[in-house]
Amino acid sequence: MEASPSSQQSNVTSYGATTVAIITLEAFAGMWINAFLVCVICIAWVKKKTLNSNEKILLLLGCSRFCYLCITWVCWSLSIAYPNYLYVQPTFQLIIFFQSFFTCSNLWVSACLCVFYCIKIANFRNRLFIYLKVKTDRIVPWLLLASLLSALAISIIAYDMAVTKLSNSRNSTRQGNFSKVSGEMAENFFQTFFIYGFGFVTSFIPVICSALLLFCLWRHKCKMQKNFMNSLSMDAHIKAMKSILSFFIMYSINFIFLILSVINSTKGENYVAFLSLLFLCAFPGVHSLILIFSNPKLEKTLIRVLCCVKCKLCIR
């Protein structure tokens, strides 16, 4: 027995409303966490007049993730509530541009953070590694600049592809040549997959290399235990290993869902898109929260802020 058109319409509406509600919850929670991270680092910057390498990476990471969540929320809300306003010039191209830029910058700055942790913590006697360890503070700004420029390059290519795709599909549809539209969509898919895949893979490779260093850190920890080294050093190594392991696990899942989201853009399967969106919106907030709790200063500040908010709510 087939469902009536009215019931089908209500199902679509309820699905869209549920999706928007979940996206809004995840996006605003993630934006609050990353805004907190940025505000605390900016306050410390004003007080100290300087930032160390870790704070520079965290500051740029928090900004990129905040903007990524904003543009993702706007994009999906428009696509569900007002699809006609989304696929028009120049709204469609601008959303593609900013979404590509903040997605790639988020991934590459995160990879820089993972590499920074490995260089600072691991102890190797290789000359190149020692050079990197000594020159880290000078290298980090250039790495961050390279990450932003690479993200900008990919976003410009994505913008150009969006302009071409929109204009070609309109012209071909008006002429009634729908086979040409499908051929252009297939060609555009391979271009999109190659460009985004290149960005995702290049950001994931440093994370894999960093995860391989876990074995070296584990062996070093075992040696420290045998030699009865300082417990503070042991705690630092164990915390570093946990951070790198959490990076690797979360990045691996994130990488899978990023690839699925690109593949699903041509197939349009709702459940795959929903699962991908669910994790991709949760990842920036959850990972930033892990970074906050792995930093004693940020953790104390967050607990203090939450206690103040709780006291004010209790008074009211």
Secondary structure, DSSP 8 states (H G I E B T S, - for coil): ----HHHHHHHHHHHHHHHHHHHHHHHHHHHHHHHHHHHHHHHHHHHHS---HHHHHHHHHHHHHHHHHHHHHHHHHHHHH-HHHHSSTTHHHHHHHHHHHHHHHHHHHHHHHHHHHHHHH-----HHHHHHHHTHHHHHHHHHHHHHHHHHHHHHHHHHHHHHHHHHHHHHHHHT-HHHHHHHHHHHHHHHHHHHHHHHHHHHHHHHHHHHHHHHHHHHHHHHHHTT--HHHHHHHHHHHHHHHHHHHHHHHHHHHHHHHHHHHHH--HHHHHHHHHHHHHHHHHHHHHHHHTSHHHHHHHHHHHHHHHHHHHH-
